[in-house]
Amino acid sequence: MSTNQQKQEVELTQRAFDLPRTRNLFDYIEVYGCDESFRPERKCKPTKVRPGGMAKAEVIAQRLERSEELWHPDDPVVQRPMTDYERLVGFVVEVEE
């Protein structure tokens, strides 16, 4: 490894330690410009609020603000019958040129 490469590595390491600590996802996006590497700092506690309503949305928003994981394995879930769309994770858009 050349001296120049070693200097670059040291600079990168120093910058990594100088990065500001972020409280939640919103702070993280403000500092780093994206949310790709964000990892919640805390585990969340389970809730008894059932999914599908504004109350559950409020629970998720509070977890997000507190930098907690958004989902807990013991949160209630709605059991739905299998459909063709169960594994749908995105969509494709055709663009005309």
C-alpha positions as CSV (number, residue, x, y, z in Angstrom):
1,M,0.0,0.0,0.0
2,S,1.4,3.4,-1.0
3,T,1.8,6.3,1.4
4,N,-0.9,8.2,-0.4
5,Q,-3.3,5.3,0.0
6,Q,-2.5,5.1,3.7
7,K,-3.1,8.8,4.1
8,Q,-6.5,8.5,2.4
9,E,-7.5,5.6,4.7
10,V,-6.5,7.6,7.8
11,E,-8.5,10.6,6.5
12,L,-11.6,8.5,5.9
13,T,-11.3,6.9,9.3
14,Q,-11.0,10.3,11.0
15,R,-14.0,11.6,9.0
16,A,-16.0,8.6,10.1
17,F,-15.4,9.4,13.8
18,D,-16.2,13.0,13.2
19,L,-19.6,12.4,11.7
20,P,-22.4,13.7,13.8
21,R,-24.5,11.3,15.7
22,T,-28.1,11.2,14.5
23,R,-31.1,10.7,16.7
24,N,-33.6,9.3,14.2
25,L,-34.2,8.7,10.5
26,F,-35.0,12.3,9.8
27,D,-31.7,13.5,11.3
28,Y,-29.9,10.8,9.4
29,I,-31.3,11.9,6.1
30,E,-30.5,15.5,6.8
31,V,-26.8,14.6,7.6
32,Y,-26.2,11.9,5.0
33,G,-28.7,12.7,2.3
34,C,-30.3,9.3,2.1
35,D,-31.7,6.5,4.4
36,E,-29.9,3.5,2.8
37,S,-27.6,2.7,5.7
38,F,-29.8,3.8,8.6
39,R,-30.2,1.3,11.3
40,P,-32.5,1.9,14.3
41,E,-30.6,2.3,17.6
42,R,-33.2,0.6,19.8
43,K,-35.6,-2.3,19.8
44,C,-39.3,-1.3,20.1
45,K,-41.8,-2.7,22.6
46,P,-44.7,-4.7,21.3
47,T,-48.1,-2.9,20.9
48,K,-51.6,-4.2,21.1
49,V,-52.8,-1.8,18.4
50,R,-54.1,-3.8,15.4
51,P,-52.8,-2.9,11.9
52,G,-54.7,-1.0,9.3
53,G,-55.8,2.1,11.1
54,M,-54.6,5.6,12.2
55,A,-53.7,4.3,15.6
56,K,-51.2,1.9,14.2
57,A,-49.8,4.6,11.9
58,E,-49.3,6.7,15.0
59,V,-47.4,3.9,16.8
60,I,-45.2,3.5,13.7
61,A,-44.6,7.3,13.6
62,Q,-43.7,7.4,17.3
63,R,-41.2,4.5,16.9
64,L,-39.7,6.3,13.9
65,E,-39.2,9.5,16.0
66,R,-37.6,7.5,18.8
67,S,-35.2,5.8,16.4
68,E,-36.7,2.4,17.2
69,E,-37.4,-0.6,14.9
70,L,-40.7,-0.1,13.3
71,W,-42.0,-3.6,13.6
72,H,-42.0,-5.9,16.6
73,P,-42.5,-9.7,16.1
74,D,-45.2,-9.6,18.8
75,D,-47.2,-6.8,17.2
76,P,-50.7,-8.0,16.1
77,V,-51.0,-9.0,12.5
78,V,-53.9,-9.5,10.2
79,Q,-54.1,-13.0,8.8
80,R,-55.0,-12.7,5.1
81,P,-55.6,-15.5,2.6
82,M,-52.8,-16.0,0.1
83,T,-53.1,-14.1,-3.1
84,D,-51.0,-13.8,-6.2
85,Y,-49.7,-10.5,-4.9
86,E,-48.3,-11.7,-1.5
87,R,-44.7,-11.5,-2.6
88,L,-45.0,-8.3,-4.6
89,V,-42.2,-5.9,-3.6
90,G,-42.3,-3.3,-6.3
91,F,-43.6,-2.4,-9.7
92,V,-42.3,-1.8,-13.2
93,V,-43.1,1.4,-15.1
94,E,-42.7,1.5,-18.9
95,V,-41.4,4.8,-20.2
96,E,-42.0,5.8,-23.7
97,E,-39.0,7.3,-25.4
